[in-house]
């Protein structure tokens, strides 16, 4: 749970959110985004948007309201969460970074599987509220961190889990550079993604594929495969 930096803010890492706004968004999510089991990962229950949720009402109140990725099911996160729950030895007793956490599903899965600590990082302040609520609903504690961690050195963790961050070329390039720094710091990296165009494919070893939805591919016909990859050093892939 976040620590208050006083009566007027909620603290998330080095960033903070106005406490009044935090409570308002929290109440909106609780009242308008029903909680229920997640497709392909029924062990986890999340607040998720429906056509009746009226997220536009949040957007009307905040000119900085971004795309609410945190409110939907994304294939990479679903695959990573499933993979972690099915392979708990990956996280047991370890410190985890869930990068681009969104709803917090991957970090929640890590904690349910036995991780010692999980940092759930995202650049969207609304995601911080959703992560806080979703973690509590699943009986676990994660550490929400607001901000772009790709611009700095990796935190002190043992494993980085990256879901659905290769949807845009610029973002993909920045994330790849950050993940290279993680490898240099001897931090293992797993990526979950439904085979998007900007994946650094020459650096990836496919570990598993899972059937499941992906909100970014709602018009795709036929079964959807969401993949989990190991991100490898460039020299290793070239050998």
VOGU-3710 file (C-alpha; in Angstrom, 3 decimals, decimal comma):
1> xxxxxxxxxx> 0,000/0,000/0,000  1,280/3,522/-0,684  2,582/5,624/2,139  1,146/9,053/2,680  3,699/11,814/2,454  1,354/13,964/4,562  -2,380/14,530/4,571  -2,511/15,938/1,035  -0,650/13,391/-1,109  -0,197/9,697/-1,739
11> xxxxxxxxxx> 3,429/8,772/-2,343  4,435/6,290/-5,088  8,192/5,922/-5,219  9,612/9,404/-5,724  6,354/10,720/-7,208  3,130/11,666/-5,470  -0,568/12,014/-6,286  -3,007/14,480/-4,765  -4,851/12,551/-2,056  -8,269/13,985/-2,941
21> xxxxxxxxxx> -7,872/12,968/-6,577  -6,615/9,525/-5,529  -9,714/8,880/-3,417  -12,020/10,173/-6,174  -10,495/7,832/-8,765  -10,473/4,957/-6,286  -14,190/5,402/-5,654  -14,900/5,647/-9,386  -13,076/2,369/-10,096  -14,814/0,570/-7,246
31> xxxxxxxxxx> -18,253/1,750/-8,396  -17,886/1,479/-12,186  -15,270/-1,154/-13,028  -16,627/-4,493/-11,784  -14,164/-6,925/-10,264  -13,966/-10,485/-11,519  -11,660/-13,322/-12,583  -9,336/-12,659/-15,495  -9,506/-14,663/-18,750  -6,820/-17,399/-18,797
41> xxxxxxxxxx> -5,735/-16,381/-15,275  -8,842/-17,043/-13,147  -6,775/-17,142/-9,942  -6,541/-13,345/-10,198  -9,467/-10,935/-9,904  -9,231/-7,399/-11,291  -11,295/-4,264/-11,698  -11,820/-4,048/-15,473  -13,716/-1,663/-17,731  -16,961/-2,566/-19,501
51> xxxxxxxxxx> -18,881/-0,584/-22,126  -20,965/0,830/-19,263  -18,013/1,983/-17,130  -18,016/5,527/-18,485  -14,274/6,151/-18,370  -14,955/9,313/-20,380  -16,140/10,861/-17,100  -12,609/10,602/-15,716  -11,228/12,046/-18,942  -13,591/15,024/-18,704
61> xxxxxxxxxx> -12,210/15,922/-15,275  -8,540/15,630/-16,214  -7,020/17,098/-19,380  -3,973/14,860/-18,809  -6,040/11,668/-18,771  -4,234/9,185/-21,012  -5,249/5,931/-22,637  -6,501/3,750/-19,746  -4,395/0,675/-20,486  -4,802/-0,293/-16,832
71> xxxxxxxxxx> -8,512/-1,007/-17,324  -8,282/-3,777/-19,923  -6,885/-7,266/-20,586  -3,632/-7,153/-22,553  -2,161/-10,327/-23,993  1,398/-9,943/-22,782  0,362/-9,350/-19,198  -2,016/-12,303/-19,280  0,713/-14,575/-20,630  3,300/-13,431/-18,087
81> xxxxxxxxxx> 0,873/-13,809/-15,188  -0,055/-17,318/-16,344  3,613/-18,240/-16,813  4,616/-16,995/-13,380  1,786/-18,808/-11,628  2,616/-22,013/-13,502  6,354/-21,655/-12,800  6,627/-20,192/-9,284  10,319/-21,085/-9,001  10,966/-18,078/-11,251
91> xxxxxxxxxx> 9,941/-15,674/-8,492  9,935/-17,462/-5,118  11,915/-15,429/-2,602  13,025/-12,924/-5,232  12,630/-9,189/-5,777  10,599/-8,417/-8,894  10,033/-5,364/-11,094  6,768/-5,341/-13,058  7,599/-2,746/-15,738  4,634/-1,055/-17,412
101> xxxxxxxxxx> 2,402/-2,644/-14,806  -0,988/-1,313/-15,948  -3,572/-3,136/-13,841  -0,830/-4,791/-11,789  -1,725/-8,307/-12,925  1,870/-9,459/-13,431  3,090/-8,107/-10,096  0,076/-9,625/-8,353  0,839/-12,997/-9,959  4,442/-12,747/-8,775
111> xxxxxxxxxx> 3,377/-12,102/-5,187  0,804/-14,913/-5,256  3,556/-17,217/-6,555  5,871/-16,391/-3,653  7,970/-13,353/-4,602  9,619/-11,540/-1,705  8,747/-8,069/-3,052  7,327/-6,646/-6,262  7,642/-3,101/-7,581  4,806/-2,294/-10,010
121> xxxxxxxxxx> 5,975/0,623/-12,158  3,877/2,663/-14,571  3,839/6,208/-15,928  0,059/6,606/-15,504  -1,118/7,917/-12,122  -4,490/6,234/-12,658  -2,678/2,900/-12,874  -1,336/3,500/-9,374  -4,877/3,613/-8,028  -5,911/0,520/-9,981
131> xxxxxxxxxx> -2,832/-1,421/-8,849  -3,510/-0,518/-5,230  -7,120/-1,714/-5,435  -6,339/-4,848/-7,440  -3,529/-5,953/-5,141  -5,793/-5,583/-2,104  -8,551/-7,555/-3,847  -6,109/-10,435/-4,319  -4,752/-10,373/-0,785  -1,222/-9,315/-1,716
141> xxxxxxxxxx> 0,922/-6,225/-1,342  2,882/-4,668/-4,179  4,914/-1,459/-4,227  3,421/0,933/-6,830  6,012/3,225/-8,418  4,918/6,175/-10,563  7,313/7,302/-13,288  9,411/6,265/-16,278  12,050/3,903/-14,916  13,556/3,389/-18,362
151> xxxxxxxxxx> 15,360/6,726/-18,045  17,384/5,578/-15,031  19,397/2,675/-13,710  17,459/-0,481/-12,819  16,271/-0,792/-9,214  17,738/-3,497/-7,012  15,729/-6,507/-8,180  16,388/-10,065/-9,332  13,914/-10,288/-12,213  12,168/-7,810/-14,532
161> xxxxxxxxxx> 8,808/-8,772/-16,034  7,746/-6,673/-19,035  4,237/-6,930/-20,449  2,970/-5,235/-23,617  5,551/-2,456/-23,961  6,466/-3,077/-27,606  3,433/-1,441/-29,230  5,317/1,672/-30,411  8,754/1,992/-31,982  10,017/4,804/-29,759
171> xxxxxxxxxx> 8,790/3,148/-26,568  10,205/-0,210/-27,700  13,646/1,293/-28,315  13,741/2,979/-24,902  12,565/-0,178/-23,152  15,142/-2,321/-24,975  17,967/-0,006/-23,892  16,731/-0,199/-20,294  16,537/-3,990/-20,465  20,112/-4,090/-21,730
181> xxxxxxxxxx> 21,125/-2,200/-18,583  19,219/-4,788/-16,568  21,224/-7,615/-18,139  24,447/-5,719/-17,447  23,356/-5,575/-13,783  22,819/-9,368/-13,832  19,025/-9,015/-13,715  17,039/-11,616/-15,651  14,330/-10,306/-17,997  11,123/-11,968/-19,199
191> xxxxxxxxxx> 8,842/-10,330/-21,774  5,163/-11,027/-22,395  3,749/-9,951/-25,742  1,302/-11,154/-28,446  3,991/-10,935/-31,169  3,770/-7,197/-31,809  5,797/-5,601/-34,596  8,376/-3,778/-32,477  9,596/-6,729/-30,402  13,417/-7,066/-30,435
201> xxxxxxxxxx> 13,008/-10,522/-31,954  16,699/-11,205/-32,523  17,208/-10,923/-28,762  14,369/-13,220/-27,701  14,073/-16,882/-26,811  10,488/-18,139/-26,894  9,628/-19,868/-23,617  5,888/-20,486/-23,923  2,662/-19,480/-25,665  -0,765/-19,218/-24,064
211> xxxxxxxxxx> -4,190/-18,892/-25,614  -6,019/-15,807/-24,446  -7,479/-12,448/-25,452  -5,626/-9,236/-26,146  -7,456/-5,928/-25,992  -5,139/-4,537/-28,675  -6,267/-7,197/-31,153  -10,039/-7,117/-30,666  -10,641/-7,272/-34,437  -8,374/-10,271/-34,990
221> xxxxxxxxxx> -10,146/-13,430/-36,156  -9,254/-16,829/-34,703  -7,373/-17,956/-31,599  -4,946/-15,485/-30,057  -1,502/-16,629/-28,925  0,240/-14,563/-26,268  3,913/-15,366/-25,802  6,525/-15,255/-23,055  10,147/-14,674/-24,026  13,541/-14,604/-22,350
231> xxxxxxxxx> 15,445/-11,436/-23,279  19,033/-12,438/-24,032  22,345/-10,581/-24,419  23,061/-9,569/-27,996  26,338/-11,501/-28,033  24,575/-14,693/-26,960  22,008/-14,478/-29,765  24,724/-13,870/-32,310  26,890/-16,792/-31,288
//
